[in-house]
Amino acid sequence: MRVLVWQWGKRGAGPRFGVELARGIATLPGHVALLSLSTQAEIMVGPSPPPCDLPMRTYRSLGGLLGRVVRAPFDIATMAARLRVLRPDAAVCAMAAPLDFVMVAALRRAGVPYVAVVHDAEPHPGDSVPLMMTLQRHLLRHAAGLVALSGHVAETLRAQRLVGQRHLRQGFHPPFVFGPANEPPGAHGGRLRLLSFGRLLPYKGLDLLAESLALLGPETEFELRVVGQGPESPPLAALRRLPGVTVENRWVPEDEIGALLAWADALVLSHREASQSGVAAAAIAAGRWVVATRVGGLAEQLEGQHALLCEPDAASLAGAIRQLAVRGPEAAGTGIGDSPDWRELGLAVLDALPEAIRT
């Protein structure tokens, strides 16, 4: 079976997720994986871009996005013709992006069914793309099958009545590997190194993190880096005032993520809500501990990993950090051997297709 994996995001985890999923499907006997990425994707303009069978010129700004919407009828016709040349038997949307409606229409013209991998079923507070969930619902309604990346997301899709008679399969986010193997946590011999990494948005619980650190007191020796991009806010200001804490409000390029994780002993996810976490998947692959609140799909994602789970309140989060500091972040290993892999996710994706297509 020839399977086209597409992901038309520009920055963040989406393009890499698409690349890894295509590689996982390509390892399955009797399957050929094709890949479609945005030509503006960070991973495509880097030093080692992946092979891309169907590049898509997307946009660089909001004005560019509006321009692509205006010319969508022409893009749909062109994309349908390109699909007929590639001859995929099925397609997979690895992660929703604004221009997916173009691919959906082109696939329908070419007679190609598709599966959508669903990372989030509801918008997070502070998400910046207007109408993104409306666009995603359009994507899901026309899909032949769905794959939810956590039980939490699957339950939400059922509650939203977006499943219907289609196959809904549950998968898990496999580890993201950035760079070579790292030294184990604590090998630096200094005080506990904590990392809060990702978009600096309200649902990440940065206020909760600041409150929990204030409860630790001087007897818990640590240093924390808060790294990511987002609007300036009172929680960021509160974190900057705390001793041992630095805030780096900036976009982190892909080629820096490996070094950032290697610096840390543990990743801290102080989320107030979550579907699952690509950052947690990267920390697992890097052999880092994860301290996380027990919300959304985080608990099921981190089950069996080197993780300390706590309630989404300051006292519980402070207790988990204190526990890690007292016993020391002993080697967490790679974590990959006990984690779902991309081949597994590829199998879940194919299983979401109707049986007549699979056979």
Residue, then its C-alpha position, 0 to 999 in steps of 0.5 A: m500500500r502506498v500511503l501519503v503522510w502530509q503535515w503543512g505546518k511551518r514551525g514546532a513539532g508538526p513537521r517532525f511528527g509527519v517525518e517520523l510517522a512516514r518513517g514508521i509506516a515505511t518500516l511496515p512490510g508491503h507499505v511505501a510511505l510518501l511525504s508532503l511538507s510545507t516548503q516553509a517548514e523549519i525542518m525543510v530549510g534546515p541543514s538536512p531536510p528530509p526527502c519530500d515527495l509532495p512539497m507544498r508552498t504554504y505562506r509566511s504571514l497572515g497575508g500570505l495565508l489569506g492569499r492561499v485561501v483566495r487561490a484555493p480553487f487553483d491549488i486544489a486542482t493542481m494538488a489533485a493532479r499531483l496526487r494522481v501522479l503519485r498514486p497513493d492508496a491512502a493518506v494520513c494527516a499527521m497534525a492539523a494545519p490551516l490549509d488542510f482543506v486544500m488537501v482534503a478537497a484534492l484527495r476527494r477529487a483523486g478518490v483517495p481516503y485519509v486518516a486524521v491523527v488528532h493531537d488536541a480535540e479542544p483549543h487551549p487558552g491562548d492558541s493563536v490560530p483563529l478558527m483552527m478548531t473549525l478547520q480541524r472539525h472539517l478535516l475530521r468529518h471528511a476522514a475515513g478514520l481517526v487516531a487519537l493520541s490519548g484516551h483523553v482526546a478520544e473521549t472528547l471526540r466521542a463527546q463532540r460526536l465527531v466519530g460517527q460510524r468511522h473507525l477511531r483508534q487510540g495511539f500514543h505519542p512516540p519519543f522524539v529524538f533530538g541529537p545524539a545520546n546524552e550524559p545521564p541526569g545528574a552527571h554534571g554534579g551540581r544542583l538539580r537542573l529543571l527545564s520548563f520548555g514550550r509555548l508560554l501560554p496560560y494553559k501551561g500553568l506558569d503561575l502554578l510553577a511560580e507558586s510551587l517554587a516559592l514554596l520550596g524554600p532555600e533547602t531545595e537547591f535547584e536552577l530552572r530555565v523557562v524557555g519558549q515563546g509567548p506573550e509577556s505575562p504576570p506569571l513570567a514576571a513572577l518567575r523572573r523574580l525567583p532566585g535560581v530561575t531564568v526566563e528565555n522568551r524566544w523561539v527555540p530552533e530545532d537544532e537547539i532542542g537536543a542541547l537544551l534537553a541535555w542540559a536538564d535533569a528533569l522537564v517540568l510540566s506544570h500544565r492546568e490542562a493537556s491532551q498529551s505533550g510532544v515536549a514530554a516525548a522528547a524528554i523521554a527519548a533524551g532520558r530525562w525525568v518528567v515532573a508533570t501534573r496529572v491532567g488530560g492525557l499526561a498521566e497515560q502518556l507518562e505511565g511506565q516512564h521516569a516520571l513523577l506525577c502530581e495534582p495541579d496545585a502548587a503544594s503538590l507540584a512543589g512536593a514532587i520537585r522536592q522529592l526529586a531533589v532529595r533522592g537525586p535524578e538517578a539515570a533515567g536511561t533512554g526511555i525509548g525501549d519502554s515507549p511506543d514507537w513510530r511503527e506502532l503508531g503507523l499500525a494504528v493509523l492503518d488500522a483506522l482505515p476501513e477494511a476494504i481499503r486495507t485489503 
